[in-house]
Structure formats: structure tokens, C-alpha cells
Amino acid sequence: MPRSQKNRRRGRKKRNKTVEKTKEQVDARATVSKEHEYPSSSSTSNKGIPHGPVAEKSTNKQSPKVTFSSTTKATVSVGTKSNEEKKSSVKEKVKHIQKITRKYTKDTIDEMVVTLVHYMLHKYQMKESITKANILRNINQAHKNHIPEILNRVFEHIELVFGLDIKEAEPNKQIYILVNKLKTCSDKRLADGRVVPLSGLLMTLLGVIFTKGNCATEEQIWQVLNRMGFYDGKKHFLFGEPRKLITRRFVKERYLEYEQVANSDPPRYQFLWGPKAHAETTKMKVLEFLSKLHETIPIAFPSLYEEALIDQEERSKSEGAAKDCTVPKIKTCCKTKSRLSTQPR
């Protein structure tokens, strides 16, 4: 065989060997790249790949979790908590604003009550009548819805604190006057010229005496006065020094009697109704006053109510007997006058 043919065969063999080697290298690289790729199915070769709870945690960190219901609606769980927090914070703000509004409304209503009480006391001092129209003019128009509450509180202060009754001066004209519950109880005049009625405090003391068996010790009186803001030796901004008021003024005016308890050593003192108290009020009126203070009705105190009824019956009998005694005297007086007129001159 000639050399040229042998050389050609050798060249072909070499080329075939290089092609095979190249193909083997390419296949080897392909297999290596496949080993590094994640398989599509969950087979036993999934070592090192996140799965189960760990996979869920890792995926939650990267992207929101989407769940599908039977109606194929997706709901995103991430972000729900923040929306709930926003709603709760809005509710808290609304509650806070409502609280401030209520406090502001209460404060303004309190101010209007005080203003109206001063206005009515001024009218009482000047002995002038009060019209409902003038009262309403003193109420802020922004609180029209609170007018019944404001008027109720004003009338309660006038009656229970100062002992004044609101009576209609002219029927069907809404014109009123203030009348003292105790007719001859003197008022206290302040340094600035204002007048403070004392009958409200006096009615409270008469009520304490009545509830304690018509005789109250000094300790019992001071227990009630302390709850009302009156303290022995401390001057009250409206009523002055309370001890002088109850042991001197009210005793001097004969509304109270202040006497030493029998056989007490060291000496102790007690309070009773005075002659003027018996003359100008009744146990039933005092019980009605106390009932309003306690926001109830007189019959809620059965024993006191029964005693007040007995007192009323006794008063009506004595008044009737007094009338019967005065009628014959008038008749006899008239008869003597007629006889004198018929005698000849």
C-alpha cells in the first residue's frame, strides 16, 4: 500500500479520537450541570432542598403567603395585622375625642348652672320675679338639647342648697318667684353685698335632728356637716364660721335649741327643734326635703313617714280646735254689739 493512503488513514483515526473525546467532555459537563439543577418532582434525590415547615418559613420571608379557598379567591395573610392595628388605633382616638367632648360639655353645663343660680339669687335679693324666657337667654344656644338637665340642676341647687321654693307668680305666664322655706329665717349678707339664704342648711339640720329621734348630739350634727364641707373652726366661703352659725345665730332666732346632755361628764351637748321651727315647718316637709336630698320619696323611710303623718294629724286637730275656740267669741261679741245698737238713747 502506498504511503499516502496510510497517512490518510492515520489522520482519520486521530480526528475520530478527538471528536469522541470532545463529545465525552460535553456529556460530562451536561451531567454536572443537571446535578446542580432542582428536580421538578419530589424524589429521594431532594437532599439539601428546603421542604416542610422550614420551607414555609423561608418562603414567608421572601413573598406573601397566598391561600386559595374553594371559590378560588386568594387572600393575602401578610398585612392583615397592620390593618387591624390601624383600626384599633382609630377606635382609641375616637374614644379619646368623645371623652374630651363629654368633659367639655360637662364643664360648660356646670358653668351655666352656676351662672343661673347666681342670677336667680340676685333676683331673690332684689325681690324681683323671674321669667322662663330670661332663664333661657342665659343658656348657651349650643346646649339646647341639655336645657331640661340644666334647669333641673338649677332648681335642685336653689331648693336643696339655699332652701328656696320656686313658685309660680302668675298662672300660665311662666313667671316665678323665690320663696324662703322658713318664713322668718334671716339671710346672710356677704361683704360684696350679695345675699345667701340660710334656710337650706337649717332644713338639713332639722332633718338630722328628726332622723335621730328628735334629738341629735353635737357629734352627729358635725358628722353630717363635715360631709357637706363644713368644719369646726374653718370659715366657709359662703356661710362663714359654722359653729357660730348653728350654736348662736340659729339658736338666737329660736330655730334650734342647744343644750347640755343631762348628767354628761365631761359635758356633752345636743340639738333640738326650736319654737320657730315647729311653727314654720312640719316633719312631713322636712322629710320631703330629706327625700329629695337622697333622690327618693318620703315613704322610703317608713318609720319617719308614719311619725310625720301622726304629726300632721295632731296639727290639723289643734288648728281645728283653735278655730272652734275663736268662733263663739266672735259671735258673742257681735251679739253684744247688736244689743247695744237696739237700746234706746
Helices and strands as residue ranges (DSSP letters): H 3-36, H 53-62, E 66-68, E 74-76, H 80-125, E 130-131, H 132-137, G 141-146, H 147-156, I 157-161, E 164-170, E 175-180, E 188-189, E 195-196, H 199-211, E 216-217, H 218-227, H 242-244, I 245-249, H 250-252, E 256-260, E 269-273, H 275-280, H 283-293, G 298-300, H 302-342
